[in-house]
Amino acid sequence: MASAKRSTRIALTLCLSIARILTCQQSNLVAGDRIRLHQASSGAGATITGILLAATLDSIYYRPAAIAEGLVLSRASILAVDRRVAGGDQKLAGAALGLISGAVVGGVLGYRGSHAYIDHQSMKGLSAFVGAIGGGLGGVLVGLEVGSRVSWEQWEPVVLPDRVSLIPRAHYEVPGARLLFSR
């Protein structure tokens, strides 16, 4: 029983690894790309996000998101690399959410607001309907505005090339070392 579970885990891990390799894009990484590094560290994998500055056969020079200076990381400690692909804005999603929420709020307010002034039930329904239309239109406008300011991103797995260089003869200061990259 234990060997069946173990072989199932091995097969699943192998399938996932093959799927990841097949979905990896051939690398067109360039210096300045935003990358996410999946690093093997004592038991649990760590994920580091930063800007790729350069890469050699044995190391990667990158600037983490929270630190101003660049850091060097051994390639042997990296399990996988993902590149950020920036997407567009969220106007459509914002408009849809604004329409739904605005119609609900407008309908409730239209019904509750007419409660004190109108005794006939059909008029209360009409007030709720008009409130839903007005609230929905207002929600669409607010949702479009908010959605235009929100962008999405996704990460695509890439194969790290052997070398990524910056401008020829660029110098970088790393605490305790001075690096010189040239073509």
C-alpha positions as CSV (number, residue, x, y, z in Angstrom):
1,M,0.0,0.0,0.0
2,A,2.8,2.4,0.9
3,S,4.7,1.6,-2.3
4,A,1.5,2.3,-4.3
5,K,1.2,5.7,-2.7
6,R,4.9,6.4,-3.3
7,S,4.8,5.4,-6.9
8,T,1.7,7.5,-7.4
9,R,3.5,10.5,-5.9
10,I,6.5,9.9,-8.1
11,A,4.3,9.6,-11.2
12,L,2.4,12.8,-10.3
13,T,5.6,14.7,-9.7
14,L,7.1,13.5,-12.9
15,C,3.9,14.5,-14.9
16,L,3.9,17.9,-13.3
17,S,7.6,18.4,-14.0
18,I,7.1,17.4,-17.7
19,A,4.1,19.6,-18.0
20,R,6.1,22.6,-16.6
21,I,9.0,21.9,-19.0
22,L,6.6,21.7,-22.0
23,T,4.8,24.9,-21.1
24,C,8.0,26.9,-20.5
25,Q,8.6,29.5,-23.2
26,Q,11.9,29.7,-24.9
27,S,13.6,32.4,-23.0
28,N,13.6,35.9,-24.4
29,L,14.5,37.3,-21.0
30,V,16.3,40.5,-21.1
31,A,17.9,42.6,-18.4
32,G,15.2,44.6,-16.7
33,D,12.5,42.0,-16.9
34,R,10.5,41.4,-13.7
35,I,11.1,37.8,-12.6
36,R,10.0,35.4,-9.9
37,L,12.6,32.9,-8.7
38,H,11.6,29.7,-7.1
39,Q,14.5,28.8,-4.8
40,A,15.2,25.6,-3.0
41,S,15.9,26.3,0.6
42,S,16.1,24.1,3.7
43,G,13.0,22.0,3.3
44,A,10.5,24.6,1.9
45,G,10.8,26.5,-1.4
46,A,11.1,30.2,-1.2
47,T,9.9,32.6,-3.9
48,I,11.8,35.8,-4.6
49,T,10.5,38.5,-6.9
50,G,12.8,41.1,-8.4
51,I,14.3,42.7,-11.5
52,L,16.8,40.6,-13.6
53,L,20.0,42.5,-14.1
54,A,22.3,39.8,-15.6
55,A,22.9,36.1,-15.7
56,T,26.0,33.9,-16.2
57,L,26.5,30.2,-16.4
58,D,26.7,29.9,-12.6
59,S,24.9,32.9,-11.1
60,I,22.1,35.3,-11.5
61,Y,22.4,39.0,-10.6
62,Y,19.0,40.5,-9.7
63,R,17.5,43.3,-7.6
64,P,14.9,42.2,-5.2
65,A,11.7,44.2,-5.0
66,A,12.3,45.4,-1.4
67,I,16.0,46.1,-1.7
68,A,17.7,48.9,-3.6
69,E,21.0,47.0,-4.3
70,G,21.5,44.1,-6.6
71,L,22.2,40.6,-5.2
72,V,23.9,37.5,-6.7
73,L,22.3,34.1,-6.4
74,S,23.7,30.8,-7.4
75,R,21.9,29.1,-10.3
76,A,22.1,25.7,-8.5
77,S,19.7,27.0,-5.9
78,I,17.0,28.0,-8.4
79,L,14.2,25.5,-9.2
80,A,12.3,27.6,-11.7
81,V,12.0,31.1,-13.1
82,D,8.8,32.9,-14.1
83,R,8.6,36.2,-16.1
84,R,5.9,38.8,-15.4
85,V,3.6,39.5,-18.3
86,A,1.7,42.7,-17.7
87,G,-1.9,42.8,-18.8
88,G,-4.4,45.5,-19.5
89,D,-6.9,47.2,-17.3
90,Q,-10.0,45.8,-15.7
91,K,-12.7,48.1,-17.2
92,L,-15.0,45.3,-18.1
93,A,-14.9,43.6,-14.7
94,G,-15.3,46.9,-13.0
95,A,-18.3,47.8,-15.1
96,A,-19.9,44.4,-14.4
97,L,-19.4,44.6,-10.7
98,G,-20.5,48.2,-10.6
99,L,-23.7,47.3,-12.6
100,I,-24.6,44.5,-10.3
101,S,-23.8,46.3,-7.0
102,G,-25.3,49.6,-8.2
103,A,-28.5,47.9,-9.3
104,V,-28.9,46.1,-6.0
105,V,-28.2,49.2,-3.9
106,G,-30.3,51.4,-6.1
107,G,-33.2,49.0,-6.1
108,V,-33.2,48.6,-2.3
109,L,-32.9,52.4,-1.8
110,G,-35.7,53.0,-4.4
111,Y,-38.0,50.6,-2.7
112,R,-37.2,51.7,0.9
113,G,-37.3,55.4,-0.1
114,S,-40.8,55.0,-1.6
115,H,-42.1,53.1,1.4
116,A,-43.0,56.2,3.4
117,Y,-44.6,58.1,0.5
118,I,-46.3,55.6,-1.6
119,D,-49.0,53.2,-0.4
120,H,-49.7,51.3,-3.6
121,Q,-47.6,48.2,-4.1
122,S,-47.1,48.6,-7.9
123,M,-45.6,52.1,-7.4
124,K,-43.2,50.7,-4.9
125,G,-42.0,48.2,-7.5
126,L,-41.7,51.0,-10.0
127,S,-39.6,53.0,-7.6
128,A,-37.4,50.0,-7.0
129,F,-37.0,49.5,-10.7
130,V,-36.1,53.1,-11.4
131,G,-33.7,53.0,-8.5
132,A,-32.1,49.9,-9.8
133,I,-31.6,51.4,-13.3
134,G,-30.2,54.6,-11.8
135,G,-28.0,52.8,-9.4
136,G,-26.8,50.4,-12.1
137,L,-25.9,53.2,-14.5
138,G,-24.0,55.0,-11.7
139,G,-22.3,51.7,-10.8
140,V,-21.2,51.2,-14.4
141,L,-19.6,54.6,-14.5
142,V,-17.8,54.2,-11.1
143,G,-16.8,50.6,-12.1
144,L,-15.3,51.8,-15.4
145,E,-13.3,54.5,-13.7
146,V,-12.0,52.1,-11.0
147,G,-11.3,49.3,-13.5
148,S,-9.3,51.6,-15.7
149,R,-6.9,52.2,-12.8
150,V,-6.4,48.5,-11.9
151,S,-4.1,46.4,-14.0
152,W,-3.6,42.7,-13.9
153,E,-0.5,40.6,-14.3
154,Q,0.3,37.0,-14.8
155,W,3.5,34.9,-14.6
156,E,4.7,32.6,-17.3
157,P,7.4,30.0,-16.8
158,V,10.6,30.6,-18.8
159,V,13.8,28.8,-19.2
160,L,16.7,30.9,-18.0
161,P,19.2,31.4,-20.8
162,D,22.9,30.8,-20.3
163,R,23.7,34.5,-20.4
164,V,21.8,37.7,-20.0
165,S,23.9,40.8,-20.2
166,L,23.3,44.4,-19.8
167,I,24.8,47.3,-21.6
168,P,28.3,46.4,-22.7
169,R,31.0,47.2,-20.1
170,A,28.5,48.0,-17.4
171,H,29.9,48.1,-13.8
172,Y,27.9,47.0,-10.8
173,E,28.8,47.4,-7.1
174,V,27.9,44.5,-4.9
175,P,28.8,44.6,-1.3
176,G,32.2,42.9,-1.0
177,A,32.6,42.5,-4.8
178,R,32.8,44.5,-8.0
179,L,31.3,42.9,-11.1
180,L,32.2,43.7,-14.7
181,F,29.9,42.5,-17.4
182,S,30.9,42.8,-21.1
183,R,29.8,41.2,-24.3
